[in-house]
Amino acid sequence: MTDRLFEVGKIVNTHGIKGEVKVLRISDFEERFKPGNILYLTQGNKQIVELEVASHRQHKGFDLLQFKGYENINDVEHFKGDLLNIKEEQLTDLDEDEFYYHEIIGCEVYLDNGEKLGTIKEILSPGANDVWVVKQQKGKDILVPYIEDVVKEVEPEDGKVIIKPMEGLLD
């Protein structure tokens, strides 16, 4: 399979005895887990398993999924730690100022005066807006809120983000 795969979740545990798995979502699109949808499980040795979602519900901040043909805890126990992916053609079209995580992670971040700040290594979704975790050359990570007042330009095709830091952001 040469299709590019994009992560939408990680199986962190099993849930109950009927084959449900507890998934940490890495996607803003809840519909990825709708029953009938196809997900691709990537196992440690890069073996890919095609899975059809049989059921989906949310429980304590996690998504609980059950897959068609996997009705027992023993069928899914070995999925723990594996990633759930979608293929490129399953990606959703985004609005103008929206980006996929894979487009943003790895971008270099510059201040509006041209000074390089670091590289985006992770995206957090704590609530109202995403927070981009920027790894500096030295020093601790900086948390940049993805809001209009701070993030001035996003150019994923050039791997570049320009920010205007608000007071206290770089302290």
C-alpha positions as CSV (number, residue, x, y, z in Angstrom):
1,M,0.0,0.0,0.0
2,T,1.7,3.2,-1.2
3,D,-1.0,5.6,-0.1
4,R,0.0,8.3,2.3
5,L,-1.6,7.8,5.7
6,F,-2.6,10.5,8.2
7,E,-3.0,9.8,11.9
8,V,-6.5,10.4,13.4
9,G,-6.0,8.6,16.7
10,K,-4.0,6.3,18.9
11,I,-5.4,3.2,20.7
12,V,-4.4,3.6,24.3
13,N,-6.3,0.7,25.8
14,T,-9.1,-1.7,25.5
15,H,-12.5,-1.0,27.2
16,G,-14.7,-3.7,28.6
17,I,-14.7,-7.3,27.2
18,K,-16.7,-6.8,23.9
19,G,-13.9,-5.5,21.7
20,E,-14.1,-1.8,22.3
21,V,-10.9,0.2,22.2
22,K,-10.1,3.5,24.0
23,V,-8.8,6.0,21.4
24,L,-6.9,9.3,22.0
25,R,-8.2,11.5,19.1
26,I,-5.6,13.3,16.9
27,S,-8.2,14.9,14.7
28,D,-10.7,17.7,15.0
29,F,-13.2,15.7,12.9
30,E,-15.4,13.5,15.1
31,E,-17.0,12.1,12.0
32,R,-13.8,10.1,11.3
33,F,-15.2,7.6,13.8
34,K,-18.7,7.3,12.4
35,P,-19.9,3.7,12.1
36,G,-19.3,2.4,8.5
37,N,-16.1,4.5,8.1
38,I,-12.8,2.8,7.2
39,L,-9.7,3.3,9.3
40,Y,-6.2,1.9,8.8
41,L,-4.4,0.5,11.8
42,T,-0.7,0.8,11.6
43,Q,1.0,-1.8,13.8
44,G,4.6,-1.4,15.1
45,N,6.1,-3.5,12.3
46,K,4.2,-1.2,9.8
47,Q,1.7,-3.9,9.0
48,I,-1.5,-2.2,8.0
49,V,-4.9,-3.6,8.9
50,E,-8.1,-2.2,7.4
51,L,-10.9,-1.8,10.0
52,E,-14.5,-0.8,9.6
53,V,-16.0,1.2,12.5
54,A,-19.0,-0.7,14.0
55,S,-19.8,1.6,16.8
56,H,-18.5,4.9,18.3
57,R,-19.2,6.7,21.6
58,Q,-17.5,9.1,23.9
59,H,-16.5,8.3,27.4
60,K,-14.4,10.5,29.9
61,G,-12.7,12.5,27.1
62,F,-11.8,9.5,25.0
63,D,-13.5,8.0,21.9
64,L,-14.5,4.3,22.3
65,L,-14.6,2.4,19.1
66,Q,-15.6,-1.1,18.2
67,F,-14.7,-2.6,14.8
68,K,-16.7,-4.9,12.6
69,G,-15.6,-8.5,13.2
70,Y,-13.7,-7.7,16.4
71,E,-16.3,-8.5,19.1
72,N,-14.0,-9.7,21.9
73,I,-11.3,-8.1,24.0
74,N,-8.9,-10.8,22.8
75,D,-9.4,-9.7,19.2
76,V,-8.2,-6.1,20.0
77,E,-5.8,-6.5,22.9
78,H,-2.8,-6.5,20.6
79,F,-3.9,-3.1,19.1
80,K,-2.8,-1.2,22.2
81,G,-0.4,1.5,21.3
82,D,-1.1,1.3,17.6
83,L,-2.2,4.3,15.4
84,L,-5.4,4.7,13.5
85,N,-5.0,6.5,10.1
86,I,-7.0,7.6,7.1
87,K,-5.9,7.7,3.5
88,E,-5.2,11.0,1.7
89,E,-8.5,10.8,-0.3
90,Q,-10.4,10.7,3.0
91,L,-9.1,14.1,4.1
92,T,-11.7,16.8,4.4
93,D,-11.5,20.1,2.5
94,L,-10.6,22.9,4.9
95,D,-11.6,26.6,4.9
96,E,-9.0,29.2,4.0
97,D,-7.5,29.7,7.5
98,E,-7.7,26.1,8.6
99,F,-4.8,23.6,8.5
100,Y,-4.1,20.0,9.1
101,Y,-1.8,19.1,12.0
102,H,0.6,17.5,9.6
103,E,0.9,20.8,7.7
104,I,1.8,22.8,10.8
105,I,4.0,20.4,12.8
106,G,7.6,20.9,11.7
107,C,7.0,24.5,10.5
108,E,9.7,27.1,11.6
109,V,8.3,29.9,13.7
110,Y,9.6,33.5,13.2
111,L,8.9,36.6,15.1
112,D,7.5,39.5,13.1
113,N,10.9,41.1,13.3
114,G,12.4,38.2,11.4
115,E,14.0,36.5,14.4
116,K,13.7,32.7,14.4
117,L,12.0,31.3,17.4
118,G,12.0,27.6,16.9
119,T,10.0,24.7,15.3
120,I,6.4,23.6,16.0
121,K,6.7,20.1,17.5
122,E,3.1,19.5,18.7
123,I,-0.4,20.9,18.7
124,L,-2.6,20.9,21.8
125,S,-6.4,21.3,21.8
126,P,-7.2,22.4,25.3
127,G,-10.4,24.3,24.5
128,A,-11.4,27.5,22.7
129,N,-8.3,27.5,20.4
130,D,-5.4,25.3,19.5
131,V,-2.0,25.9,21.2
132,W,1.1,25.3,19.1
133,V,4.1,24.0,21.1
134,V,7.3,25.6,19.7
135,K,10.7,23.9,20.5
136,Q,13.4,26.5,20.8
137,Q,17.1,25.9,19.9
138,K,17.8,26.2,23.6
139,G,15.5,26.9,26.5
140,K,12.1,25.6,27.3
141,D,9.2,25.1,24.9
142,I,6.9,28.1,24.1
143,L,3.2,27.7,23.9
144,V,1.7,29.8,21.1
145,P,-2.1,30.3,21.1
146,Y,-3.5,29.9,17.5
147,I,-5.4,33.2,17.6
148,E,-5.5,36.1,15.1
149,D,-3.7,38.5,17.4
150,V,-0.7,36.3,17.7
151,V,-0.4,34.2,14.5
152,K,0.1,36.6,11.7
153,E,1.0,34.4,8.7
154,V,0.9,30.6,8.1
155,E,2.7,29.3,5.0
156,P,2.7,25.5,5.3
157,E,4.0,25.2,1.7
158,D,7.2,27.1,2.8
159,G,7.2,25.5,6.3
160,K,7.0,29.0,7.9
161,V,4.8,30.7,10.5
162,I,5.2,34.3,11.6
163,I,3.9,35.4,15.0
164,K,3.6,38.7,16.8
165,P,4.1,37.7,20.4
166,M,1.7,39.2,22.9
167,E,3.0,40.5,26.3
168,G,4.4,37.7,28.5
169,L,4.4,35.0,25.7
170,L,8.2,34.7,25.5
171,D,8.9,35.2,29.3
